[in-house]
Amino acid sequence: MTHRAGFVNIIGNPNVGKSTLMNALVGEKLSIITSKAQTTRKRVMGIVNGPDFQIVYTDTPGIVNPANKLHEQMLGFIGTALQDADLFLLVTEKGAPVKNEAVMERVRRSDTPVLVIINKIDLSNQATVEERIAHWQREIPRATVIPCSATERFNIDLIFDHILRLLPEHPAYFPKDELTDRSMRFFVSEIVREKILLYYQKEIPYSCEVAVEAYEEKDGIDNISCLIYVERESQKAILIGHQGKAIKKLGTEARKDIEEFTGKKCFLSLHIKVLKDWRNSDRALKSFGYAIED
């Protein structure tokens, strides 16, 4: 029996639905999803297995023009994704051009197959969708263009069929029972960060990073301690809220999702630490796992 396997890397602007699409294709919530831009900061891998195939999906940060060293590292993850893909999914919506022309030019010049996914068509009309299909067929003539609604699961099966057809013949890269290459600590930190994105406004979510300091598994309940880093004392005060109500709500909502994800009860403690200008600190970014290997 012929076996197909390969790396399918998902790229595109912030907030076009890359994470929603990957979660739909994988069938699990591996990437956090909010309406805010730049929700995804690191590459997140999801693995789908069948008897004769293995698809290794990678969700990447949104393509931006860097404003700080964190953005530069996020763009570095995209650069790595462009190098190691067997297939690109370039996710777009409506009329928004790709924000970084250098990334777009690399996609144009690459020999790697590409599917252009026009997402959120449930929020558009037929004339606009047809215009965007024609635009992308001119922009990347070798690409297959597929309209899609990841939230409504429209054309998800069609995208899957195209992916399977384009994958190279290759043995599986990972054991067939693996779902992701990320640890449970990573997903806990992402769940906490997702709740910060949901419940806080303005610059607060973008100034926060979450690290799991302790993860102790016990029979019946896990003890988890997270440290939330912010850049200023004023941000720490906002996170805590009046009489600690805001941080209490954050912890309660994060705990619920962690328990759903792990299938176990947990005790979650959250602490806040000020680390000034961490988004421009090479040392801090490396400690948070943003360093790009050469």
C-alpha positions as CSV (number, residue, x, y, z in Angstrom):
1,M,0.0,0.0,0.0
2,T,1.3,3.5,-1.0
3,H,1.8,5.7,2.1
4,R,1.7,9.5,1.8
5,A,3.1,11.9,4.5
6,G,4.2,15.5,4.6
7,F,4.2,18.9,6.3
8,V,1.3,21.2,5.5
9,N,2.2,24.7,6.8
10,I,-0.6,27.3,7.2
11,I,0.4,30.9,6.6
12,G,-1.5,34.2,6.2
13,N,-2.3,37.6,7.7
14,P,-3.3,37.9,11.4
15,N,-6.9,37.1,12.1
16,V,-7.8,35.5,8.8
17,G,-8.8,32.2,10.5
18,K,-5.6,30.1,10.2
19,S,-6.1,28.6,13.7
20,T,-9.8,27.9,13.1
21,L,-8.9,26.2,9.9
22,M,-6.2,24.0,11.4
23,N,-8.4,23.0,14.3
24,A,-11.2,22.1,11.8
25,L,-8.7,20.0,9.7
26,V,-7.2,18.3,12.8
27,G,-10.5,17.8,14.6
28,E,-9.1,19.1,17.9
29,K,-8.6,22.5,19.4
30,L,-4.9,22.8,19.4
31,S,-4.5,26.5,18.4
32,I,-6.1,29.2,20.5
33,I,-8.8,31.3,18.7
34,T,-9.9,34.8,19.5
35,S,-11.1,37.8,17.4
36,K,-7.9,39.7,18.2
37,A,-5.0,39.8,15.7
38,Q,-1.7,38.1,16.5
39,T,-3.3,35.5,18.7
40,T,-0.9,32.8,17.5
41,R,2.7,33.5,18.5
42,K,4.5,30.2,17.9
43,R,4.3,27.3,15.5
44,V,1.7,24.8,16.6
45,M,1.7,21.3,15.1
46,G,-1.3,19.0,14.7
47,I,-1.0,15.5,13.2
48,V,-3.8,13.6,11.4
49,N,-3.2,9.9,10.7
50,G,-4.9,7.4,8.5
51,P,-3.9,3.8,7.4
52,D,-2.1,5.2,4.3
53,F,-1.3,8.8,5.2
54,Q,0.0,11.2,7.8
55,I,-0.6,14.9,7.5
56,V,1.5,17.2,9.8
57,Y,-0.3,20.5,9.9
58,T,1.5,23.6,11.3
59,D,-0.3,26.8,12.4
60,T,2.0,29.8,12.2
61,P,1.8,33.4,13.5
62,G,0.2,36.0,11.4
63,I,2.3,37.7,8.8
64,V,3.2,41.2,10.0
65,N,5.7,44.0,9.4
66,P,7.8,43.7,12.6
67,A,7.4,46.4,15.3
68,N,9.6,44.8,17.9
69,K,11.8,41.8,18.5
70,L,8.9,39.5,19.3
71,H,7.4,40.3,15.9
72,E,10.8,39.5,14.3
73,Q,10.9,36.1,16.0
74,M,7.3,35.4,15.0
75,L,8.2,36.3,11.4
76,G,11.1,33.9,11.8
77,F,8.7,31.0,12.5
78,I,7.0,31.9,9.2
79,G,10.3,31.8,7.4
80,T,11.1,28.4,8.8
81,A,7.6,27.2,7.7
82,L,8.3,28.4,4.2
83,Q,11.5,26.3,4.1
84,D,10.2,23.0,5.4
85,A,6.7,22.7,3.9
86,D,5.6,20.0,1.4
87,L,2.5,22.1,0.9
88,F,1.4,25.6,1.8
89,L,-2.1,26.7,2.8
90,L,-2.2,30.4,2.2
91,V,-5.2,31.6,4.1
92,T,-6.8,34.9,3.0
93,E,-10.1,36.7,3.4
94,K,-12.0,39.3,1.4
95,G,-9.7,42.0,-0.2
96,A,-6.8,42.1,2.3
97,P,-3.3,41.7,0.7
98,V,-0.6,39.7,2.5
99,K,1.0,42.2,4.8
100,N,4.6,41.4,4.2
101,E,5.7,41.5,0.5
102,A,8.9,39.6,1.2
103,V,6.9,36.6,2.4
104,M,4.5,36.9,-0.5
105,E,7.4,37.0,-3.0
106,R,8.9,33.8,-1.4
107,V,5.6,32.0,-1.9
108,R,5.5,33.1,-5.5
109,R,9.0,31.9,-6.3
110,S,8.7,28.7,-4.4
111,D,8.2,25.4,-6.2
112,T,6.2,24.1,-3.2
113,P,2.5,23.4,-4.1
114,V,0.1,25.9,-2.6
115,L,-3.6,26.0,-1.9
116,V,-5.0,29.5,-1.5
117,I,-7.9,29.3,1.0
118,I,-10.3,32.2,0.8
119,N,-11.8,32.0,4.3
120,K,-14.9,33.5,5.9
121,I,-17.0,33.4,2.7
122,D,-20.1,33.1,4.9
123,L,-19.5,36.8,5.7
124,S,-19.1,37.7,2.0
125,N,-21.2,37.5,-1.2
126,Q,-20.8,35.5,-4.3
127,A,-19.5,38.4,-6.5
128,T,-16.8,39.2,-4.0
129,V,-15.7,35.6,-3.7
130,E,-15.5,35.1,-7.4
131,E,-13.4,38.3,-7.7
132,R,-11.0,37.0,-5.1
133,I,-10.7,33.7,-6.8
134,A,-9.8,35.4,-10.0
135,H,-7.3,37.7,-8.2
136,W,-5.4,34.8,-6.6
137,Q,-5.4,32.8,-9.8
138,R,-3.6,35.7,-11.4
139,E,-1.4,36.3,-8.3
140,I,-0.2,32.7,-8.0
141,P,-1.0,30.9,-11.3
142,R,0.2,27.5,-10.0
143,A,-2.1,27.6,-6.9
144,T,-5.4,25.9,-6.4
145,V,-7.9,28.4,-5.0
146,I,-10.6,27.1,-2.6
147,P,-13.3,29.3,-1.0
148,C,-14.0,28.1,2.6
149,S,-15.7,28.8,5.9
150,A,-13.7,27.2,8.6
151,T,-16.2,28.1,11.3
152,E,-19.1,26.5,9.3
153,R,-16.8,23.7,8.0
154,F,-17.7,24.5,4.4
155,N,-15.3,22.9,2.0
156,I,-13.1,21.4,4.7
157,D,-13.5,18.0,3.1
158,L,-12.5,19.4,-0.3
159,I,-9.4,21.0,1.2
160,F,-8.5,17.7,2.8
161,D,-8.9,15.8,-0.5
162,H,-6.6,18.3,-2.3
163,I,-4.0,18.0,0.5
164,L,-4.0,14.2,0.4
165,R,-3.6,14.3,-3.4
166,L,-0.6,16.7,-3.2
167,L,1.3,14.9,-0.4
168,P,4.5,13.1,-1.5
169,E,4.9,9.4,-1.0
170,H,6.8,9.0,2.3
171,P,6.7,6.9,5.5
172,A,5.1,8.5,8.6
173,Y,7.3,11.1,10.3
174,F,5.8,10.6,13.8
175,P,4.2,7.6,15.6
176,K,0.7,7.1,14.4
177,D,-0.9,7.7,17.9
178,E,0.6,11.2,18.2
179,L,-1.6,14.3,17.9
180,T,1.0,17.1,18.4
181,D,4.6,17.7,19.1
182,R,3.8,20.2,21.9
183,S,3.7,19.4,25.6
184,M,0.8,19.7,28.0
185,R,2.6,22.7,29.6
186,F,2.5,24.5,26.3
187,F,-1.2,24.0,25.9
188,V,-1.9,25.1,29.5
189,S,0.1,28.4,28.8
190,E,-1.9,28.9,25.6
191,I,-5.2,28.4,27.3
192,V,-4.3,31.0,30.0
193,R,-3.1,33.4,27.3
194,E,-6.3,32.9,25.3
195,K,-8.4,34.0,28.3
196,I,-6.2,37.1,28.7
197,L,-6.9,37.9,25.0
198,L,-10.6,37.4,25.6
199,Y,-11.1,39.3,28.9
200,Y,-8.6,42.2,28.7
201,Q,-8.5,45.1,26.3
202,K,-6.1,47.5,24.5
203,E,-2.4,46.6,24.9
204,I,-2.7,44.3,27.9
205,P,-3.0,40.9,26.0
206,Y,-0.1,41.8,23.7
207,S,2.1,42.7,26.7
208,C,1.6,39.4,28.4
209,E,3.5,36.1,28.2
210,V,2.5,33.0,30.2
211,A,5.0,30.4,31.5
212,V,4.0,27.2,33.4
213,E,6.3,27.2,36.5
214,A,5.0,23.9,37.9
215,Y,2.9,21.0,36.7
216,E,2.4,18.3,39.2
217,E,0.2,15.4,38.1
218,K,-1.6,13.5,40.8
219,D,-4.4,11.0,41.0
220,G,-7.6,12.8,40.4
221,I,-6.2,16.3,40.3
222,D,-3.3,18.2,38.8
223,N,-1.5,21.1,40.5
224,I,-0.5,23.8,38.1
225,S,1.2,27.1,38.7
226,C,1.6,29.7,36.0
227,L,3.5,33.0,35.9
228,I,2.1,35.8,33.8
229,Y,4.8,38.3,32.6
230,V,3.9,41.9,31.9
231,E,6.0,44.9,30.9
232,R,4.8,47.5,33.5
233,E,3.4,47.8,37.0
234,S,0.2,49.4,35.7
235,Q,-0.5,46.3,33.5
236,K,0.0,44.1,36.6
237,A,-2.6,46.2,38.4
238,I,-5.1,45.9,35.5
239,L,-4.6,42.1,35.4
240,I,-5.4,41.8,39.1
241,G,-8.3,44.1,38.9
242,H,-10.3,45.6,41.8
243,Q,-10.0,43.4,44.9
244,G,-8.5,40.7,42.7
245,K,-11.7,40.1,40.8
246,A,-10.2,40.1,37.3
247,I,-7.4,37.6,38.0
248,K,-9.9,35.4,39.8
249,K,-12.2,35.3,36.8
250,L,-9.2,34.6,34.5
251,G,-8.1,31.7,36.7
252,T,-11.6,30.2,36.9
253,E,-12.2,30.4,33.1
254,A,-8.8,29.0,32.3
255,R,-9.2,26.2,34.8
256,K,-12.4,25.1,33.2
257,D,-10.8,24.9,29.7
258,I,-7.7,23.1,31.1
259,E,-9.9,20.5,32.8
260,E,-11.8,20.0,29.5
261,F,-8.5,19.7,27.5
262,T,-6.8,17.2,30.0
263,G,-9.9,15.4,31.1
264,K,-8.8,15.8,34.7
265,K,-9.6,18.2,37.6
266,C,-6.9,20.8,38.3
267,F,-5.9,23.4,40.9
268,L,-4.6,26.4,39.0
269,S,-2.7,29.2,40.6
270,L,-1.7,32.4,38.7
271,H,1.0,34.8,39.6
272,I,2.1,38.0,37.9
273,K,5.7,39.4,37.4
274,V,6.9,42.6,35.7
275,L,9.6,42.0,33.2
276,K,10.2,45.4,31.5
277,D,10.2,45.5,27.7
278,W,10.4,41.7,27.4
279,R,9.2,41.9,23.8
280,N,12.5,43.6,22.9
281,S,14.8,41.4,25.1
282,D,16.7,38.6,23.3
283,R,17.2,36.9,26.6
284,A,13.6,36.9,27.6
285,L,12.4,35.9,24.2
286,K,14.8,32.9,24.2
287,S,13.6,31.8,27.6
288,F,10.0,32.0,26.4
289,G,10.8,29.7,23.4
290,Y,10.9,32.3,20.6
291,A,14.5,31.8,19.6
292,I,14.8,30.7,15.9
293,E,17.5,28.1,15.2
294,D,19.8,28.8,12.3
